[in-house]
Amino acid sequence: MRIGFLSPLALALLAGISQPALASSDDSCYPDWRVSHDSLDACSNQPFLSPGNDSRVNLRLLLADKKAAPLAPNALSEDDLSQGFGPVPFPAYRLVPIPAANEASDNPPGNSRTAELETLLQPLGIPRGDVTPAGDAFLNGEGSRCRSNNEDSATTFISQVIKADMPPAERDLLIKARLQLLGTCTWEGQVLDAQQTSSPNAQLLRTYLQAAADFYSGRFSDAERGFAAASSSELPWLKETALYMTARASLNQAQAEAFDQYDMPQLDHVDKSALGDAEAGFLGYLKTYPQGAYVASAHGLLRRVHWLANDDDKLAADFAWQLTDASDAQRNVSVDELVEEADLKLLIGSSRLGDPMLQAVRDLMLMRTQNPPRLSREDLDKQKATFANEPALFDYLQAVYALYVEHQPENALKHLPRDVPSNLDYFAFSQQTLRALALEAQQDWKGAEALWLQLLPLAKQPLQRDQLELALAMNYERSGQLAKVFAADSPISAKQVRYILLRNVAGPELLRQQIAQASDPLERQTAQFVLLYKDLLHGQFATFAEDFKQLPAQAPEDKLGTSLGYVYSASQSLKLFQWNGDKAESGYACPSILHTAGMLQADAKNPQGLNCFGEFILRNGLDGMPLEQARAAGSLGSTASDFKGETFSRLDGYKLVIGNPKAPKNDKAYALFRAINCYAPAGYNSCGGQDVEPAVRKAWFRQLKSGFADTQWGKSLQYYW
């Protein structure tokens, strides 16, 4: 039933099955801020050839160098920004062009073929009728033999009937029969009595129309015979079209049993004899009509033949030619669609491909973290002949293997050029990126820094400079030179990179420097927020009081959002630090956070101070805020912060009050109430700090209900969790 593509359901199922090999991911996509990945992360691609990239991204990088499809990332959307993305790293979908509004529908309003058909019929006095073409009933991309039963094919057939030499009565019968067929995918019996079309041209056109009805109805053997008979015509259009349709009928016959009820391919059920006929038919058509009307479709359907035949060599050759050498007129789909199709139908299964570009993409997939790796050094070495015309690409794969699989950076460097070219296409950029990563793997931070800086003015292609700024920032962070990121002459302007380092690594002096000198107002506010927050949470109460003096009397209420690491709508502003206890909704009275900090500066175990510090955190939704979340090891901002001391948690504060024999009754009762509620309602700790067992919570509950039963918190609490 299918002629060109898998159905949307089948594509979705295939994508799910292939997730470990591809870059498929769920709907949530968040960046991992690092340059080097040894395992797949479809949300965190880089513009160099990397094992961690989505395979489609690596393929697009190589195609960009071949001038087959420029790399044109879509602009960052509000949704991208709200998820914490910057230009780099990027999700794979940012490289997929967004269709223009007029490309969104297969049948845009005012279809020109409808008007053309009506123009043809009007002089003949034949009404088109209120017929909805059967081929219009399918979703975009859904495969069916009936897709071509549409206004376009009907108009073409009718125009040829009008041109052909035959009696007017026979002409009208053929036209009316085609219009009837337009509205259905099934037709039982004859579309037109053969006795009614006795002239030679009418007979052959009737034979073709009957074959088309058999084709749409799924009677492929009958269709094949009918098209073959019609191809003997001397009418040029009929001769060419019938030859093409004969091959299409063979292809549909071959795959008639090749898909299960979910439209998933079962290649062992392919009719190999019919598939051979289809291949011979399409090749014969292309040889006979090298500039024919169906050249693009024939090439596309040959891809399908070779996929159904499980012939990866031929399929790779098909994709390689159509991706890099074919003209738009020779392709049945766009380069973007070919990239997606190659990923699903070729790259996920084949390990040996004859084309160096596709083989390189496949090899990078096979170098992802495995135990043991699926690609051995021996297997890689055996591919040398494949890369005979692209030895530099083979050397690059050798270097990637040495660095990512064998963890031998010194060997990786032997396969990479030391000289930096003035023109950095994506392959040359990949070579130099890998070289710098190998230097860093050897702890040669200065050598890598020099190379990153050397590449910066040469980075002209989209996304290259963004990657270099991230790489240089990571170099400075891990080599203990964080201040260089924020120096006046720093080449690192990427806002997201700077925000990550400010909120996760920067110490008090660097934050104060940026409050004073950052040119970006949001960066200044972010630095001030982080400084005040970490002063508090790390127990630097005297320092907090001094830093608080820099806060305006009317603190900005601008939400800092993603600069603090929040995603989507949650956020905070500098107004937070002017909290006056007015959100103490439980009846426990608290002073301002500044006064609370003063209480704790004077006595770190002050019961009211500890409870009110917890109240400040609770009422402002600061439990588990992004500034307290650890970064993944090896990513930007994952080194140790310069702030000293443990981070305060509400639960630990409550425990100090509970264990203080001198704590006033109300303070201890409230601490018990709040500590028990840390585990409401599901039994999980939402307050941070060291967990306590249910037996401890039970004891707290009994203590509250016995010794503090007369307090409002002893009266209100009914359960423990």
N, C-alpha and C positions, 0 to 999 in steps of 0.2 A: 504493500500500500504506500510505502514511503519513497519519495523520489529524490530528496536532496538533503534533508536534515533529520535529526532525531526530534521527537516531540519535546515540548517544554518539560513534561514530566520525566522523560527519559534523560534529558540533559541534566535535570536536577538530581536524579538518582545517580547518574554517572559521576557528577561532581562530588556527591557525598561519598561514593565508594573510593574515589581517587584522592581524598583529602590528604593522606600522608604524603603523597607524591606531588601534589599540586599545591596551590596557594589558597585553596578554598577555605573559608572560615565562616563562623556564624555571623549574625547581624551586628554583634558588638565588635568594634575594631578600635584598638587603642595602640598608640605607638610605643615601641621600646627604643629609647634614645641611645643607640649605639651604632657604630659603623659596621662592625664585623659580627656576622651571625653564622654559626655553623649548623644551624637547623632552620627549618622553614618558619618564617614569620611573615605571612601575607600582608599584615598590617604595617610592616616596618621595612619596606624596601629601600634600597640605596641605588644611585645611578652608576654603579659599577657591577661587573659580572661577578656575582656572589652566590655561593651555595644556598645562603639564607633567603635569597630573593624568590619571589613567585617566578615560576618558569616562564610565564608570559612576559614578565618584566625583562628578564635576561634576553628573551627573543626580540623584544622591541628595541633594546639597546643595540643589538647587532643589526637589526633592520634599519635603524636610524643611521648607522655608519654606512650602510649600503645605499643610502638615499631612497630606500623603498618606502619608508613611512617615517616622517619626522617625529621626534619625541616632543609631544606638545601636551604637557600636563595641564589638566583642568585647574582653574583658579580654586584656591581654598574656599570652601563653602563655610557658612556659619556653623553648620553641623560639624564639619571637620575641626574647626577652631574650638568648638565647645567640647570636643573629645580630646583636646590637648595636642592636636597635630600642628606642625609647622610645615614648611615646604618639604623638608627631609627630616626623618624618614616619612615615607608616604605609603598609603594603601594602594594595592594594584589597580583599583578602579579609577584612580585619578589619571591613569594613562589611557583610559577608554574614552574616545570622543563622545560628547553629549550630542545626540542628534538634534538638528534644528527642528523647529516646530512643524515645518512642512514635510519633514521626513518621518514624523511619528506614526503616520498611518499609511498602510499599503494602498488605500483607496481614498485619497483626499477629495474633498468636495469639488464638484465641477470636473469630474474625470473626463479627459479629452477623448478617450476612446468611446465613451457613451455617445458623445456628440457626433463623433465620426460614424459610428454605427447607424445612428438615426439619419445622418446625411445620406448614407448609402441606401437606406431602405425607403426614404421618402419618394424618390422618383418612381419606385416600383409599386408604390401603394401598399406596401407590406408593413403593418404595424409591428413595432418591437414588442409590444405587450408589457405587462407588469411582471417581468421575470427578474428575480434576484439571482445573479450568477452563483452556481454551486461553489465555485472556487473562492468566493468572498466570505464563506462561512467559517474560515479557519483563522486561528490566531497567528500573529506574525511569528514566523519561524516554525510553525507546525507543519510536519511533513504529511503529505497525502497525494495520492495519484490524481485527485480531483482539483488540486490547486490551480492547474492550468486550464480548467474548464471555466474560463472567465470572459469578460468583455473583450479582452485583447485577442485571445485565440479565436473567438467567434467572429470578430471584425475582420481578422486576417483571412479566415476561411471564406467568409461571404464576399470579400473584395476579390478573391481569386475566382470564385464562382461567377461573379459578374463579368470578369475579364475573359473567361473561357468561352469558346465557341460551342453553343448548345441552344436548343429551342427555348424560348422564354418560359414556357410552361414547366420544363424540367428545371430551369434555373430557379423559378419560384418555389418549386417543391423542395429543392436542396436547401434553399435559404430558410424556409419555414421549419424544415426538419432540424437544422442547426440551432434555430432559436428555441425549439422545444427542448433540445438536448442541453441547452445552456442552463436550465433551471434544475438539473438533476445529476446525481452521480451514478445512478443505476438506470439501466434501460433493458427491458426484457424484449427479446425478439429483434425484428428488423426496424431500423429507424425509418426506412423508406423502402417500398416494394421495388425490387430490381426491375420489374416489368415497366415501371413508370419512368425509368431513365435509360432509354435505349441508345442515345448518342454516345460515342466513345468517351468524350470528356466527362459527360455526366455519369457514365458508368464508373469511371475511375474515381471521380470525386465522391460518388455514393459509397464505393468500396472503402475509401479513406474515412468517410464519416461513420460508417458502420464499425470500422476498426477502432475509431476514437471512442464510440459508445461501448464497445467491448473492453477497451482499455480502462475507461472510467468505471466500468462495472466490475472490474477485477477478472475478466476473462482474458488473461494475458496471452495464452497460446493462440486463441482466435484472433486477438488483436495483432499479434506478431505476423500471422499469415496474411491478414488483411493489409497491413502496412507494406509488407513485402510485395504483395500483388500491386498495390497502388504505386510503388516506386518504379514500375515499368513505364509510367506515364511520360509523355514528352513535354508535359507542362512543367516548366522549370521549378516553380514553387512546390508543386505536388511531389515531384521526383526527389527534391532535397528533403522536404519535411517528412515524407514517408520513410526515407532511409534513416533519418534521425529517430523517428518514432519507433521504428523496428527495434533499434538498440534499446530504447527506453522500455519497450514492452518486455524484452529479454531480461533487462535488469529487474523490473518489477516481478517477473516470474521467478527470478533467482532468489529474491528476498521475501517472497510471499510467506514463508514459514520461519523467517529468521528473527522474529521479534515475539516476545512473550506478551502476556496480557497487560503488562505495565510498560510496553514499548521498549523493553530492554533487549539489546542484541543478543542473539544466540547464534554465533557465527558457525557453529557446527551443523546448523540446520539449513545453511545456504545451499541452493541447488547449483553445484559447481559447473555443470554442463551449461545451464542457462547463463551463468555468470560469464563463462568463457565466450558465449555468443554475444553477450552485451559488450564485453571488452573489444572483441573483433568488430562489432558494429560501430562503436564510437570511434575506434581508430580508423575504420574504413570511411566513416563520414568525414573526419578531420583531414584525411588524405585527399578525398574527393572534393571537399569544399573547405579549403584552408582559410578562406575569408567568408565562410557561410554565416547564415543568420543565427545558427545555434552553436557556434564555436565555443563561446564562453560556457554555455550549459554543458556541452559535451565534455569539456575539460573538467568541469566540476563533477559530473557524474562518473567520469573515470576515477576521480579520487574515491568516490563511493564504491566503485567496483573493486579498487585495490584494497580499500578498508575491509569490505566484506570478504575478500579473498585472504585477508590477514597477510598481505604481501607488503611488509614494512619497507622493503627496498624501493619498490615502485611508488608506494605512498609517500615516502620521504622525498623522492624525486619530484613527485607531483607538487608537494607543498613548497619545496625549494624553488622550483621554477615559478610557480604562481605567486610566491611571496616576493621574489626578487627580480625576476626577468619579464614576467608577463605584463602586458599593458592592461589598463582598466577594462578595455573592450574584450580582453581575453579571460577575464576573471568573472565567475558567476556570482561572487560575493566580494565584499571589500577586504582589504588587507587586515583590518581590525577583526573581521569575522573569521578570516583564515587563521589568525593567531589563536583565537579561541578554539577553533576546530582542531588545529594541529595539537593543541594542548590536550584535548580530550581524546582524540582518535589515534595519536601517534606517540606523543612524549611520555604518556603515563605507562606505556607497556613495553616499549622497545628499548633494548640496551645497545644494539649495534645498528647504526644508521649510516647510509652512504654519504650523506651531505655533511660537510664540516660544521656549518652553522648549527644545524639541528643536533648533530652529535655533541657539540660543545654544550648546548643547553641541557641535553640529557645527562651528560657527564656531571655537570654541576649539581643536578638533582641527586645523582647517585653518590655524591661526595658529602651529602648532609650527614649529620651525626648518626652513625649506625654502629652496632656492636655484633659481629664485625661489619666493616663497610661492605656494601654490595658491590662496589667497584674496587677491584684489587689493583695494585701497582702493575701487575703483569697484564691485566686486561687493558689498562690504560696504555701501556707501552705498545700493545698489539695494534692500536689504532693509528699508528704513525702514518701509514699509507693513506688513510682517510684524509689526513691533514697535509698531504704532500704539497698542495698549492697554497696552504696557509700555515706554514711552520711556526709563525709567531703565536698563532692561536693555540697550537699544540703545546708550545713552551709555556704559555700562560696556564693551561690546564695542568701541566706538570707542576708548576709553582703552586697553584691552588691546592693540589693534592698534597704536596709537601707541607704546606702550612696548616691546612684544615684537617687532614686525615692523619698524616704522620707526625705533625707537630714538630717539624724540623725547619724553622725559619731560615737557617743558614743555607739549606738546600733550595728553598724557595727563591732566595735572592739570586742564586746561580742561573735561574731560568728567566730572570727579568732584566730588561735593559736599564743601564745606569743613567744613560743620557735622557734628559727630559725634552721631548719634541716641542716645538713652538705651537703646533696645532694639536690640541688635545681633543681628538674624537673620543667616543665612549670607550673604545678598546684601549687606546693609549692611556686614557684616564684610569681605566681598570688596572693596567699594568703598574702605573705609578702608585695608585692607591694600595695595591697589594704589596708593593715594595715598602711603603711606609708602615703598613701593618706588620710586615715581617720584622722591620727594624724595631718596632715597639714590642713585638714578641720577644726580642732579644734584650729588652730593657734599654735600648738605645734611644732614649727620649729626645736627646738633642738632635741626633741624626734625623729622626722622624719629624721633629719640629721644623728643621731646616727644609725638609722636602715638602711638607705641607705648605709652608710659607712660599716656597718656590713655585708651587702649583697655583696658588691663589690668583695671580694676575693673568694666568693662562686659561683659567676656567671660563669658557665662553658659552658652552652648551647648557641648556636648561638643567637645573638642579645640581650642577657640578659645584658651584661655589657654596651652595647650601650644605652639601656634604662636607666640603673642606672646612667650613667654619665649625661644624659639629666635631669633626676629627681633631682639629686644632684645640678646641675647647677641652675635649677629653684628654688630649695630650697634656695640656697645662694642669688640668685637675689632678691627673694621676702622677705627674712628676713634681707635685708640690708647688706649682707656679700659678695658682688660681688668680692672683692679682693681675696677671698679664691679660686675662680675659677682659678685665674692666679698666685697663690702663687707657689713658687718653688717646693713644695711638693704636689701640687694639683693632685688628681687622675683623673682629667678631661682632657683628651687628645683629645677628639673628635673635629676635626677642625671646622666643621660647627657650633657646639655649641659655641665655643670660638669666631668665627667670628661674629655670631649674637649678642652676648653680647658686643663685641667691637664696632660694628657699631651702636647699638641702645641705649645702656645704659651707657657704660663706660664714665667716666668723664676725664678731661684733665690730671690729675695726673696719673691715671691708664694707659691711652694711652701712656704717656711719659715713664712710667715704661716698657711697653711692647716694645716700640721702642728700649729701651736700652737692655732688657734682654730676649725677646722672642727667643726661639731656632729655630722656624720656620721662614725662611726668608719672606714667604708670610704674616705671622701674623705681622711681624715687619712693612712691607710695608703697610699693611692694617691699622694698628694702626696709622701710620704716615699720611696716607691719611685722615682718619677720623678726626684726630686732626686738620690738616690744614683746611680741609673743614668746620668743625664746628666752628673753630675760625672765619672764614670768614662769614659764613652764620648766626652766632649768634652775629655778630658785634663786636667781640673781636679783633679789628684790631691791637692794640699794641701787644697783645699776639701772633697774627699771625706772626707779624714781627720777634718776638723772636724765635718762633717755626720754622719759615722758614729758620733760620740760620742752622738748622740741616739737611736741604735738600742738597744733594750733588750738585756740580756745574752742573754735568750731571745727572739729575734725572733719575731713572730707568723708562724704557718705558714698562715694563712688565704689561700686562693687568691683573687687579686684579679680574675682573669677579665676580663669585659667592661670593667671600669673602666680596664684597660690597653689595651683594643682587641682582645683575643683573641675569637675566635668558637669556639663549641662547647666542647670539653673542655680545650684547651691553656691553660696559665696559669702564673703565677709568684706567689711570695710574698716578703715581706721577708726570709725565711730565706736567700734567694739571696746576700745580701751577707755572710753568715757562712760562705761557702764556704772550705774549708780545703785545697783541692787534693786532697781525698780521692777525687775522681772522675777523677783523671788515669789513665785506663785504659790508656794506651799505654806506660806505663813511664817517662814523662818526669816527674820530680819537680817539684812546684810548692808554694810556701807559700800562705798564705791570700791572698785578694784584697786585704785591707787591707795586708798586707806587700808584695804585688806592686805596689800603687799607690805605696807608699813607695819601692820600687826605681825606678820610673819617674819619680817626683818628683825623685829625686836624679840620675837619668840617663835622659833620654827615649829613648835608644837602647840601653838595657841589654838584651842578648840574652835572658837568662832572663826578665826582666820582660816583654818583648814576647811571647815564646812563652807564658808563663803567663797573660798577659792573653788571648791567643788561646785558651788551654786553658779558661779561665773561660767564655768565650763559647761554645766548642764543646760542652763537657760539660753546659752548662745550657740548650742549645737556644736561644741568643739570636741566632743568625744570622737576619736578616730579621724580627726581632720587630716587633710593631705600632708600638712607639715610634719605629722608624726608617723607617716607611713614610710617604711623602709623601701629604698630603691632596689631593683633587681641587681645582683652582683654583676659588675662589669659594665653597667649602663651609666650614662651621664648622671652625675650627682650621687653616685653610690659610695664615694669615699667618706671617711669619717668627718663629721662636722667639727668646727673649731669651738663650738659651745661645750663647756664642761658640765659635768654632773648629770644625774639621772633625770629623765623627764617625769614630771609630776603626773600622778593619776588620781582620779577621784577616789577610787576604791582604797588605795593605799592611804589617802588622807583620812577617810572615814575610819579605817582600821586603827590609825594612830589615836583618834579621838575615843573610839570604843575601848582601847587598851589603856587610856589615861585615867588613873584613879581619881585625879583631881578635876576632871572635866565636869562643868556644871551639868545639872540634870537635863535641861532642855537641849544643850549641845549634844550630849551623849545620845539622848533619845532620837534626835534628828539624824545623827550619824548612823545609828542602827537602822532607822527607817530607810535612809537613802542607800546604805550598803546592801540591804536585802533587796531593794528595788533595782539594784544593778543587774539582777538576774531575771527580772520580769520582762516579758511574760513566758519566755521559752526556756529559761534555765541557763542562758548563755550570758557571759559577762560583757556588758556594754560600757564599762567604766574604765577599762584598762587596768594595769597593775597585775599582781600575782593572783591567780584564781584561788578560790577557797572551795572546799568540798561541801556537798549538801548538808552534811552533819554540822558543819560550822554555821551555815545559814540557819539551820533549825535551832541551834543554840542561841543565835542572835535573836531569832523570832521569839523564843521563850523569854529571853532576857527583856525584850521590849514589852511583851504582853504581861510580864510579872512586875518587874521593878519600875516600869515606866508606863503602866496601864492608864494612869490618869492624864497623860499628855495627849495632845491632839493626834500625835503620830502613833502612839500606842493604841489609841481608840480606832484609828482609820485603817490600819493595816490588817487585812484578813488572812493573808496567805504568805508563805515563803516559797521560793522556787529553787 
